[in-house]
Amino acid sequence: MNELLTTSDHRRRLFLNLLLILAFLLSFTAINWNDDLIHPGGGIMILQILKSILQPNLSLEMINLALKATWITLVYAVAGMTLAILYGFMAGTLASGILVKSPTLKKLTVTFFRGVLSFTRAIHELVWAWLFVASFGLSPYAAIFALAIPYGGILGRIMADALNDVPNEPIQALKAAGASNWQCFIYGYMPYVWATMISYTLYRFECSIRSSTIMSFVGLGGLGYQIQLSLADLAFDEVWTFLFFLIVLVVLVDLWSSLLRRGMNSTVHNRLTAKRVSVFAIGLLIITSWYHIIVTQQANLLQLFTAENLQYAKRFFTGLLGVDENPPAYLVWSNWKTAIGLTWETLVMSVIAIGIASVVSFLTVIPASRNFANGSLTLTKKGWQWIAFGIIRISYIFSRAVPELIWAMLIVFILQPGLLPGALALALHNFGILGKLCAEVIEEMDEKPVRNLATSGASKAQMLIYGVFPTVMPKFLSYIFYRWEVIMRTTIVVGFIGAGGLGQEFKLSMSFFHYSEITLLLLCYLVLVFVADFFSEWFRKAAK
């Protein structure tokens, strides 16, 4: 019986892999492969961009400007994550249903708050930023709220799932001792989810720094704003200066996250030390960030609700509803046909992007694994393995530290606007993330089956094919589908710089104040994201 199940699982996974490969190959037929794909000066531009990597502008004036822009980026990320944590904690707890006794009320509460979390995390933070700027103007709060809403939705979803996964036995024991729902929550649930939420929140904080960078696209300052100005002047030496500052900032947060996780998994003394240092650092960051926003930038939350701003907001939201149009764009069938075509383009772009990122990750993930580099995985150790490990790991950091929008801005100097530059930008960013995640899977796998193959005389290729990949492939596929969901949400962002799909049309509609068209495009975007979530979940289950 077990052999039949194993054979059935193997066939299902094989069919799934073939289906994914076919979809990836077919997606390339949507690209217009012609002589105009590359700009006439694209080759020269590539050389200039690559040359500037080795010759960044390191003048005192530029470094001072980069430090100020880095601080603004960090401030927005910290302030946004502060609100995101509050929103995610409250909404996630309610979405779990653990505080509600009545089954009917529990079902209604869970459905409502999970729906709210799904909606808020489905829309990309740059879209939220654009909507807030259109409603209230260029205020720091536009960037902060734009980060807080989607990241709070993501944290809330993780919080709700973590609370639902808590074992029932300790909770029942507390209830039998007379504990209330709140006491069960504090002393029963929170100790189980605390470490997970801290770890994931720090990871999302790293992501929020990249997201804070691209707020520049709607004029909200920071590193992204300086990168955009330098790109407009073709000053690539300045671009790389700002990008290196961004990479250093992301790496520091990543190191902090790793040290904290390591401290929490060690001795009691180290755990207490890690908690105290992290609490102090987080508190200092939050206080200084909000001080900068409120005192230095003199951003007043109440100014968002002046009569003038409320009038702008009213005009914007009534425009989204198409109050003054007859008929609104979302009631015209020809507009729907165009939007559906753009939705298909967006889907194809996401498939190309995740396909390229996955292929490059597979080709690099073995030498990027620490247990391969030190020889413990295959029982062979050579000097080039550590060199390859270092080069590939640095490329992962470099790849994922640069936001998709910045990659897209660089690529459109080389390739003509269309699906391909958008897909390449998305692939470049996600290649580093996928590679890091998959390398960690190999590092954490049970090495005994591979070592048994090695002692039996198997070659390295045989050890990888029969020992490593069958073990790690389910998790690899799970990560791929998860990143595909993320890519689907991000396709609208790279479309802003001419990569096609819904994003390009969204930008044009915002520029020409065609607000009811924005409503139509957002509806298509949300449907696409929710459909992607559904199929991604199905594919992940099928891959297990």
N, C-alpha and C positions, 0 to 999 in steps of 0.2 A: 504493500500500500504506500509506504514512504517513498519507494522507488518511483511509483507512478506519479506521486505528487511532485517529486523532484524533476521528473521528465516534463511534466506539464508546466512547472514553473520555468524550466529552461526554455521550452518552446515559446511560452508567453513573452519572456524577456527577449528572445531572439527576434520574434515578430515585432516587438516594440522597437528594438534597435533598428531593424530594417525599415520600419515605417518612418522613424525619425530621420534616418539617412536619406530616404526618398524625398521627404518634405524639404529637407535642407537643399538637396540638389535641384529640385523643381523650383525653389524660390529664386534661384539665379536667373531663371528665364524672364523674370519681371524686370531685370535691369536692361537698359538699352545699351548694348555693347557696340559702340561705334568709335570713330576717330576723335569725336568731340568729348570723349569721356574725361580726358586729361586736359587741363588748361595748356595753351601753347607754351607758356613759360613755367609749366609745372615742374619740370626737371630742375631748372635753375632755383626755383623756390624751395624744393626739397634740400638742395645743397646749402642754401642760406639758412634754413631752419636747423639743419644738422650742425652746421658750422657754429651757429650761435649757442648751441648747447655747451661747447667748450670755451666760448668767449662771452659769458654773461656780463652784463653791465654791473660792476661792483664798485662804482663810485660812491662816496659818502652820501651824496644827495639821494642816489637811487636806493641805497640800503636804508636810509632814514625813511624814505617814502614807503618802502616795502614793509618796514617794521610797523609803521602806522596802519597800513592796509591790513597787515596780518592781525593786529590788535582788533580792528573793526570786525574782521571776519570771525575772530574768536568770540568777541562780545556778542554778536548776533547769535552765534551758535549756542553759547552758554545760556543766554536769555531765552532763546526759543526752546531749548531742552528743559529749562526750569518749568516753563508752562506746560510743555509736553508731558513731563513726569506727573505733574498734578492732574492734568486731564486724563492721562492714561491710567493712573492709579485709581481714580474715582470711577471712570467709565468702565475700566477693565474689571473692577470688583463687582460693579452692578451687572456687567455682562456675564459674569460667571454664575450669578444666581445663588451664591452661597449664603447670602444674608436674608433670603426670602423663604418663608416657611410654606406658604400656600402654593400648591403645585400649579394652579391656574395663573396666579400672579407671577410666579417664578418663570413660567413659560413666556408670558407677555414681556416681562422685564428683560429676560435674556434675548428674545427676538428683537426688541426695540433697540437695546444698547449695542448688540452685535451689529445690527443694521447701521447704526450711527457710526460705529468704529469702521465698518467696511466702507461706508461712503467717504468719510474724512481721509482715510488712508489711500483710497483709490485715485484721488486727484493729486497730481504731482505738486510739490511745494512751489515750483516756479509759476504754475498756473494760479495757485492761491495768491502768490505775491502780485501777479498781474491784476487779479481781481481786486485785491485790497488797494493797490495803487490807483486803479481806475475809480475806486469808491472814495478813498480818503486822501489820496495824494502821496508824495514821497516822504513818508514818515518812517523812522526806524521801527515803529510798531508794525508796519506792513511786512517787513522782513521777519520780525519776531513771530507774529501770528501765522505767517505763511509757513514757518518751520514748525511751530507748535502743533498746528492742526493735524497734518499728515503723520508726523512723528508720534504725536500722542495717540493717534489711531493705531499705529503699529505697536507701540508699547502696551496699549490697552488690550489688543488682541493677544499678545504674548502673556500678559498678566492674567487674562481670563482663562486661557488654555492651561497655564501653570497651576492656577487655583483649582481647576477641574481635575487635574492629574494628581492632586494630593491624596495619599492613601486615606481610606475612610476610617480605618481602625482607630488611629489617635483621636480623630474628631469625635467619634462615638464614645470614646472613653471620657473625653472632656464633658460631653453632654450628659453622660451618666453621672458625672460628679457634680452636676448642677450648673455648668458654665453656660452663659448666655451666648447668642450668636456672635456678638462682638468679641467676647472673651475667646471663643473658639477661633475667630478670625485672627486675633492678635497672637495667641499662644499656640494655636494649632496649625493654621494655614501659613502665616507669614514666615515662620522658621524654615519651612520647606521651600518656599519660592524666593526667599531673600537673595541667596547667592545667584540664582539664575537671573533674576531681574537686574541685579547690579552688573553682572557680566554683560547682559544684552544691552543695558542702557549705555554702558561705556562704548560698546560697539556702535550703537546708533549715534552716540556723540561724535565718534570719528566720522560717520556718514554725514552728520549735520554740519560739520566743518566744510565738507565738499559742497553741500547744498547751500551753505551760507555764501560760498564763493560765487555761485552762479546767480545770486540775487542781483548782481551787477547788471544783468540783462534788462532789468526794469529800472536801473538807475539808483540802486540802493547802496552803492559804495562797497569798499573792501577790496580784497585781492583781485576778485573777478573784474571789478570795474577798472582797475589799473591794467589788467591783462587786455581787456577789450580796447582801451585807449591805445595801448602799445601796438596791438595788432592792426588797428586802423592806420597807424603811422608806419607799419611794416618794420617796427623796431623790435626784431626778434630777440636781440640781446637783452632787452628789458623784459620781454615776455618770459624768458627762461629764468631771469632773476626772481620774478614774482612766483613762477612755478616752483622753483627750488625752495622758496620760503614756505609755500603751501605744502610741499612734500615733507619738509622738516616738521611742520606743525602736525601733520597727520601721523608721521612716524612717532613723534613724542607721545601723542595720545594713545597710539597702539602699544607702545612700550609700557606706558602707565597701566593700561588695561591688562596687559600680560603679567606685569609684576603684582598687580592687585589680585588677579585670579590665582597666581602661584602662591601668594601669601595666604589666601583664604583656604587653600588646600593643604597647608603645612601645619606646623605645631600651633598650639593655642596661643603662645606668646607672639609668634609671627602673625597670626590672624588678627590679634588685638592691635599690634603695631600697624599692620596694613590698613585696618579699619580707621584707626585714629589719624594716620597721615592722610588717607584719602578723604575722610570727612573734613579735615582741616583745609586741604587743597580745594575741595569742591566748594566749601563755604566761602573761602577767600575769592574764588573765581566768580561765584554768584554775586557776592557783595560788590566787588570791583566792577563787574559787568553792568549791573543795574545802576551803580553810581555813575558810570560813564554815560549811560543812556539818559538818565534823568537829570544829572547835574551838568556834565560836560556838554552833551548834545542838546540839553534842555528840551527833551522830548516830553511833551505833556499829553497823557492819554486822553484827557478831557477835550483837548483841541481837536481830536478826531470827530467829536460830536457837536461841533459848532453848526450854526444854522446853514452856513455856506457849504460845509462838507456834507451835511445831511441832505442838502438839496442835490449835490453831485451824486451822492449814493442813491437817492430816490430816482434820479434820472437814469442812472446806470442800471438799476435793478428793474425798473419799468421797461427799459430798453431790452433787457434780457427776456422779458415776458412778451415783448413785441406789442406793447400797449398802443403805441402811436403808429404802428404799421398795419396795413390792410392788403393782403394777409401777412402775418409774420413768416419769416423764412422757414420755420420748422413746420409750417402747414402747406408748403409748396412741394409737390412730388419731385419736380426736377432738382430741387436742392437736396432732397433725400438721396436721389440717384448719385449725385456728385459726392455727397458725404459718405455714402456706402462704398464708392470707389476709393475714396481716400482712406477709409477704414481698412479696406483690403490691402492697400499699399502699406499702411502702418503695420498690419499683421505680418506681411511679407518681410518688411524691414526687420522686425523682431526675430523672425525665424533665421534670416541670414546672420544677424548679429550673434545670436546664441550658438548657431552652428559653427561660425568661425571661432568664437571664444572657446567652445568645447574642444574643437579639433586641436587648436594650439595648446590648450591646457593638457590634453592627453599626451601630446608630443613632448611636453616638458616636465610633467608631474613626477615621473620616476626620479630623474636626477635632482629634482627640487626637494626630495624627501630626505630628511636627516638620517634615517636609518639606512638608506641606500648610500649616502655620502660616507658614513662611517663604516660601511661594510657589514653591518649586523644583519641586514635583510638577505643578502645573497652570499654571505660568508666570503666575499672577496673585497679587498680594499686597494684602491689605486689612487694616486695623487690627483689625477684629473677630476675625480668625483667631487672633491671639496671645491675645486675651482668652478665646476659646472653648477654646483649647488649655490655658491655665492652669486654668480652671474645671474642665474635664473631668479633667485629670491629677490635680488635688487630690481630686476625687471618687473616682478610682481608688485613690489612696492611702488615703483615709478608708474606702472600702469594704472593701478587702482587709486593712487593719490590724486591723479588729475581727473577732474569731473568730465563727464561725457560731452557737455556743452563746449568745454575748452578744447577737447580733442577735435570736435566737429569744426570749431572755428579755425583750427590749424589745417585740417584736411581740405576744407573748401578753398584754400589757397592753391591746392594741387589738383583736386578733382572738381569737375563741374557739379553744381548743386543737383541733388537727386537722391535716390534710395541708397546708392553705394556709399557715399561719404557718411551718411547717417548711420548705416549699418556698421561701417568700419569704426566709427567713433564709439558706438555702443560696445562693439566687440573688444576694442582696445581697453576700455575701462573694466569690463567684466572678465576679461582674460586673467587679470591680476587677482581678482577676487576668487574666481573659480579655481585657479591654480593653487592659491594659498589654502583654500578649504579642502581640496582634494589631496594635496600633499599631507595635510594634517591627518586625513583619513588613513593614508598609507602608514604614517608614523605611529598611529594608534592601533593598527591591526595586529592580530595574532601572527607572529612570525614563524611559528613552529611548522606549519605545512610547507612554507617556502624553504625552510632549512632542511626539511626531510627530503624535498626534491633535490636540493643541492648535494646532500650526502649520497643520494642515489645516482649522481652523475649527470643530472639535468643541466643543460646549458642555461645561460642567463635568459635567453629568449623564452625557453620552455618554462623557467621559473616564473617569469612575468605573465605568460599566457595562461598557465595552468595553476599557478599559486597565488598571484597577486590580484589580477583583474577579476576573476570570479568572486573573490572575497569583497572587493571594494566597489564593484560596479553598481550595486543597488544604491549605495550612498552617493556615488558619483551622479547617477541619474536623478536622485532626489535633489541634489544641489543644483543641477542643470535646470530642472523644472522650476525650482524656487527662483533662480536668477532670471528665468524667462518671464516670470510674473513681474519681476522688478523692471526688466527691460521694456515690457509692454507699457508700463506706466511712464517710462522715461522717453519713449519714442516721440512723444509730443514735444519734448524739450529740444531735441536735435532738429526737429522740424522747424523750429524758430529761425534757424540760420540757413534755411533753404534746402533741407534734406527731404522734402516731400512729406506726404501723408497728412494726417490731421493737424500736426503742429504748424506746418507752413501756412495752411489755410486759417488756422486759429490766429496766428500773428497778423495776417492780412486783414482779417475781420476786425481785430482790435484796433489796427492802425486806421481803418476807414470807418470806425464807429458803427459797424454792422452788428449790433449786439444780439439780435435775435438769431443771427447765423452762429454766434458763439454758443447760444443755447443748444442749437442743433448739433454742433460739433462736440460739445460736452456730453450730450446724450449718447452719441455714437462712441465716444471715448470711454464712457462709463460702462456701456454694454460690452465693449471689447475687453475691458479690464476684468469685468465679472465673468465673462465667458472664459477668458484665459485662466482665471483663478479656478474655475470649475474643472477645466480639462487638465490643468496642472495637478490638481489634487487627485484626479482620476489616474493620471499617468504615474504619479508618485506611488499610489497604492498598487498599481500594476507592476511597478518595478521592484517591489519588495518581495 
